[in-house]
Amino acid sequence: MNHEEWTDVQTETEVTVDGHHLTVAFRDEGPEDPEDTLLFVHGVPTWSYLWRDVAPAFEDDYRVVVPDMLGYGNSASHDGFDRSIRAQEAMLEQLLDDLGEESVTVVAHDIGGGAALRLAAHSPDRVHRFVASNIVCYDSWPVEFVSNLGLPDTTDLDDDAFEEKLDFAFAEGAHGEADPEFVEGMKAPWLREGGKTAISRAAVATNTNHTTEIPYEDIDVDLLCLWAKDDVMQPIEYGERLADELGGEVVELGDAFHWVVEDRSDAYREELGRFLTETDTTGERE
C-alpha cells in the first residue's frame, strides 16, 4: 500500500489543545463487533503510514485506529501550536472520547509511546494493554539527529539538502535495503509547502521532562516491550527497565534498527498477534 492509498481511507476529527482547534487525521477500520480496539501511535519524524504493514492485518478482528499525531502526516501541521508529547496525550484522550472508546490496547513506537505512557499514567482506565516498541521513556531522549532538526537553520535548508536529511533518516536508517515505497511515503508530508518548518517544530518539541515526570507506578497494563535489538537511538535497556518496573515481557527482534515496524514487519505481526491472544480480556471488558 502506498502513502496515497493510505491517505485515501483516512477520516478527520477536531480536537482542542491549549485553546487551538486542530484537525486530526486517522485511519479507523474494523468489524461491527470487534474483539478490542487497537490504537497504533507513531513517533518522530514518521506518521501513521509507519504502520502500513502491521495495522491492517488486524482489521478483521479488531477496531484499528491509527492517528497522525498533531503536526504530522495529514493532521494539522501549520505553525503556532505545541507538538510535545504532553499535547499529543491530550489529543489521544479527545480522540478516544470522540470515538466512544473507554479503554484500548495501545501499540506505540518512539515518541508516540511517550504520549501513550502519559495517557496510561494519568488516565489508567483508558489503556489496558500496551505494546511498546523502541519508545521514549525515562531519560532515553531526545536523540542528536532529531534535536538538530529542531535548530532554526532547518527551515533555511535548500530543498536538496533537506531531502538528503530525510533520506538519511528513512533510507539509511533501515536495516538492509529500504523499501522505496516506505521511504517515499515517510518523506511525503515533509516535502509539502511548510514541511521544513513543521518538522523543525516537531523536533524542538522533544522534551525529556515529559517522560521523566511520568508517575510510572500508576500505570497498570499488560505490557509487551517488542523491541529492535540493534537500535542505538532507543536502546533495549530502556525496554528492559520499563518491563521490570511495570511488570511485563521483553521480546527482542534482531536484524532491526529503530524502524522495527518496517524492518521486521512479519515478525512484528506475529509477536503482536501472540500477545493479543495470550492477554485476551474480552470477557472482562465493560
Phi and psi in degrees as a GROMACS rama.xvg file:
@    title "Ramachandran Plot"
@    xaxis  label "Phi"
@    yaxis  label "Psi"
@TYPE xy
-85.5234  172.444  ASN-2
-68.7898  -25.9842  HIS-3
-71.175  -40.3019  GLU-4
-64.6428  -38.404  GLU-5
-61.9901  -45.8412  TRP-6
-63.2665  -33.8849  THR-7
-59.6141  -27.5944  ASP-8
-101.221  6.16711  VAL-9
-76.4139  151.152  GLN-10
-122.163  -179.721  THR-11
-136.757  152.679  GLU-12
-142.195  174.877  THR-13
-122.37  135.871  GLU-14
-121.151  162.463  VAL-15
-121.387  117.748  THR-16
-128.95  122.51  VAL-17
55.5019  33.7508  ASP-18
82.9486  -1.2859  GLY-19
-95.8524  129.877  HIS-20
-90.309  114.743  HIS-21
-128.833  138.525  LEU-22
-83.3301  134.79  THR-23
-116.546  122.12  VAL-24
-93.4731  139.454  ALA-25
-156.451  154.689  PHE-26
-93.386  136.865  ARG-27
-142.407  98.7944  ASP-28
-132.7  157.109  GLU-29
148.114  175.692  GLY-30
-76.742  170.382  PRO-31
-68.7069  -31.7696  GLU-32
-124.28  75.1831  ASP-33
-73.5181  155.203  PRO-34
-68.3385  -32.0637  GLU-35
-170.999  173.451  ASP-36
-111.187  126.852  THR-37
-103.173  124.241  LEU-38
-108.524  110.822  LEU-39
-96.2238  127.039  PHE-40
-126.048  125.196  VAL-41
-90.0756  -177.76  HIS-42
-125.475  -153.861  GLY-43
-108.378  136.734  VAL-44
-103.277  49.7971  PRO-45
-98.2935  -166.155  THR-46
-152.863  -173.822  TRP-47
-57.7108  -23.6612  SER-48
-60.3868  -17.1531  TYR-49
-52.2486  -32.1119  LEU-50
-92.3768  14.4212  TRP-51
-56.0535  -34.2731  ARG-52
-100.432  7.10403  ASP-53
-122.482  -58.8461  VAL-54
-56.5944  -47.5783  ALA-55
-59.8222  -24.0152  PRO-56
-66.3944  -14.8937  ALA-57
-108.438  7.1823  PHE-58
-76.3692  -12.6777  GLU-59
-73.185  -30.7367  ASP-60
-112.648  -22.8543  ASP-61
-124.852  153.41  TYR-62
-76.6014  124.971  ARG-63
-116.217  115.033  VAL-64
-115.309  124.394  VAL-65
-133.244  93.0553  VAL-66
-85.6597  155.265  PRO-67
-87.2166  124.754  ASP-68
-64.5483  161.318  MET-69
-59.8884  126.305  LEU-70
93.017  -0.0830874  GLY-71
-125.343  155.517  TYR-72
55.4317  -125.249  GLY-73
-103.191  7.5023  ASN-74
-77.3937  172.827  SER-75
-51.3481  131.822  ALA-76
-136.494  11.381  SER-77
-68.5427  169.397  HIS-78
-79.6259  157.795  ASP-79
105.229  16.7327  GLY-80
-144.348  161.531  PHE-81
-76.6234  133.87  ASP-82
-107.777  6.81716  ARG-83
-64.8221  167.003  SER-84
-69.2805  -19.5217  ILE-85
-63.124  -44.9742  ARG-86
-69.4077  -37.7772  ALA-87
-66.0288  -34.7712  GLN-88
-58.5666  -45.7307  GLU-89
-62.6952  -38.7925  ALA-90
-62.1968  -46.6188  MET-91
-61.4107  -41.4609  LEU-92
-63.5983  -43.3491  GLU-93
-68.1178  -37.4526  GLN-94
-61.1405  -45.338  LEU-95
-63.568  -37.9265  LEU-96
-59.9363  -47.0154  ASP-97
-62.0202  -33.8919  ASP-98
-85.5548  -4.55193  LEU-99
71.8132  28.3686  GLY-100
-103.412  118.83  GLU-101
-84.4688  -37.0111  GLU-102
-148.148  135.678  SER-103
-136.553  166.596  VAL-104
-94.8631  126.541  THR-105
-100.206  134.88  VAL-106
-122.393  116.097  VAL-107
-134.992  151.342  ALA-108
-132.249  141.971  HIS-109
57.9632  -136.597  ASP-110
-71.6128  -15.8924  ILE-111
-60.4638  -33.0278  GLY-112
-68.058  -35.9914  GLY-113
-63.5559  -43.3698  GLY-114
-63.0976  -41.3581  ALA-115
-71.3817  -33.5506  ALA-116
-61.6005  -41.8681  LEU-117
-61.4488  -43.2419  ARG-118
-61.4343  -44.6223  LEU-119
-66.2494  -32.3765  ALA-120
-77.8899  -42.1871  ALA-121
-86.185  -23.9616  HIS-122
-133.038  73.2068  SER-123
-57.9209  -27.7699  PRO-124
-75.3385  -10.9978  ASP-125
-83.6308  -21.2479  ARG-126
-129.202  120.515  VAL-127
-110.511  -19.3669  HIS-128
-136.283  147.915  ARG-129
-142.049  121.909  PHE-130
-109.106  114.263  VAL-131
-107.139  119.652  ALA-132
-121.697  103.286  SER-133
50.5832  46.5406  ASN-134
-86.5713  162.462  ILE-135
-80.1681  138.964  VAL-136
-161.184  159.374  CYS-137
51.3686  -125.466  TYR-138
-112.449  35.736  ASP-139
-78.3223  -1.67234  SER-140
-148.663  174.137  TRP-141
-75.3281  175.459  PRO-142
-108.938  157.103  VAL-143
-59.073  -44.4751  GLU-144
-60.1737  -45.1809  PHE-145
-68.4718  -43.3436  VAL-146
-57.6841  -40.3045  SER-147
-65.5658  -32.1257  ASN-148
-64.5796  -23.4228  LEU-149
-82.1762  -3.02121  GLY-150
-72.3329  148.975  LEU-151
-56.1244  -30.281  PRO-152
-71.8344  -9.20583  ASP-153
-59.1791  -39.2237  THR-154
-71.7582  -13.9492  THR-155
-98.2576  -2.33401  ASP-156
-63.9016  144.82  LEU-157
-74.2559  165.24  ASP-158
-60.1913  -40.4337  ASP-159
-66.2718  -44.0677  ASP-160
-65.8465  -36.9783  ALA-161
-65.7075  -43.3576  PHE-162
-68.2065  -29.9022  GLU-163
-62.3789  -39.0495  GLU-164
-63.5384  -41.3238  LYS-165
-66.6441  -39.5695  LEU-166
-63.9326  -37.6714  ASP-167
-60.6164  -41.6181  PHE-168
-68.3973  -48.1006  ALA-169
-98.0364  -38.0955  PHE-170
-83.4766  -52.5884  ALA-171
-75.6293  -17.6649  GLU-172
-81.9365  -4.66212  GLY-173
-80.2182  154.91  ALA-174
-89.0481  105.335  HIS-175
90.2059  -162.115  GLY-176
-76.8905  126.195  GLU-177
-74.1646  145.283  ALA-178
-72.6092  120.178  ASP-179
-56.3211  -32.4227  PRO-180
-65.4438  -38.8804  GLU-181
-64.2732  -48.4035  PHE-182
-61.9808  -46.68  VAL-183
-59.9938  -43.2888  GLU-184
-65.6439  -41.0808  GLY-185
-65.831  -36.3725  MET-186
-77.1223  -28.0995  LYS-187
-51.2885  -49.6327  ALA-188
-63.8643  -32.928  PRO-189
-77.7475  -18.3853  TRP-190
-87.5754  -2.89676  LEU-191
-74.522  167.831  ARG-192
-57.4844  131.024  GLU-193
87.4898  -1.17517  GLY-194
-65.8737  -36.5524  GLY-195
-63.3076  -43.9781  LYS-196
-65.6445  -41.0143  THR-197
-61.7204  -44.5928  ALA-198
-71.5988  -32.2678  ILE-199
-64.9457  -42.0602  SER-200
-68.1775  -36.842  ARG-201
-64.7476  -42.1745  ALA-202
-68.2246  -41.4351  ALA-203
-71.8846  -14.346  VAL-204
-84.9961  3.32421  ALA-205
-78.1821  99.3665  THR-206
-114.423  109.896  ASN-207
-56.9224  -33.5573  THR-208
-57.5606  -27.4208  ASN-209
-74.7705  -11.6684  HIS-210
-108.324  -28.4188  THR-211
-70.4167  -23.557  THR-212
-86.4883  -5.6689  GLU-213
-65.1064  132.103  ILE-214
-80.3333  82.2096  PRO-215
-57.37  -29.242  TYR-216
-66.0703  -15.2204  GLU-217
-89.2334  -3.97373  ASP-218
-86.2227  123.612  ILE-219
-127.397  91.4619  ASP-220
-140.37  158.736  VAL-221
-78.0872  122.349  ASP-222
-117.136  132.749  LEU-223
-123.941  120.511  LEU-224
-94.9808  98.3037  CYS-225
-97.7215  95.9947  LEU-226
-123.097  136.722  TRP-227
-69.8721  123.691  ALA-228
-65.5328  -32.3733  LYS-229
-100.155  16.1548  ASP-230
-76.0435  124.48  ASP-231
-94.0608  -15.0568  VAL-232
-82.382  -40.9726  MET-233
-127.736  84.3062  GLN-234
-60.3282  152.514  PRO-235
-63.8452  -20.3958  ILE-236
-58.1787  -31.0513  GLU-237
-72.6386  -35.3371  TYR-238
-64.844  -39.8291  GLY-239
-65.5347  -38.9433  GLU-240
-64.5961  -42.3625  ARG-241
-63.4869  -45.257  LEU-242
-65.5421  -36.3223  ALA-243
-66.9179  -40.7811  ASP-244
-76.901  -39.4155  GLU-245
-91.6992  -17.7847  LEU-246
81.9682  105.223  GLY-247
-176.591  -177.986  GLY-248
-109.145  142.349  GLU-249
-112.827  124.598  VAL-250
-118.552  120.939  VAL-251
-89.1646  133.545  GLU-252
-109.525  113.128  LEU-253
-78.3489  172.487  GLY-254
55.4006  41.0428  ASP-255
-147.599  137.042  ALA-256
-100.431  -149.161  PHE-257
-63.6831  -32.9989  HIS-258
-84.2199  55.6364  TRP-259
-58.7003  -33.7922  VAL-260
-62.4758  -34.1291  VAL-261
-87.5592  -42.9412  GLU-262
-64.5305  -37.2865  ASP-263
-132.072  51.5173  ARG-264
-61.6807  -38.5317  SER-265
-62.7434  -50.772  ASP-266
-65.5246  -34.6828  ALA-267
-63.002  -47.4709  TYR-268
-60.0211  -41.9694  ARG-269
-62.936  -47.6997  GLU-270
-68.2797  -38.2803  GLU-271
-63.7602  -44.6233  LEU-272
-60.6668  -41.9036  GLY-273
-61.2341  -46.3609  ARG-274
-62.0473  -42.9471  PHE-275
-63.0814  -38.9254  LEU-276
-68.2361  -44.6224  THR-277
-71.2652  -23.3587  GLU-278
-111.962  22.3772  THR-279
-60.4419  120.647  ASP-280
-122.428  27.4473  THR-281
-53.0611  -43.2047  THR-282
-69.2784  -16.0362  GLY-283
-98.6251  -13.2661  GLU-284
-78.5226  145.4  ARG-285
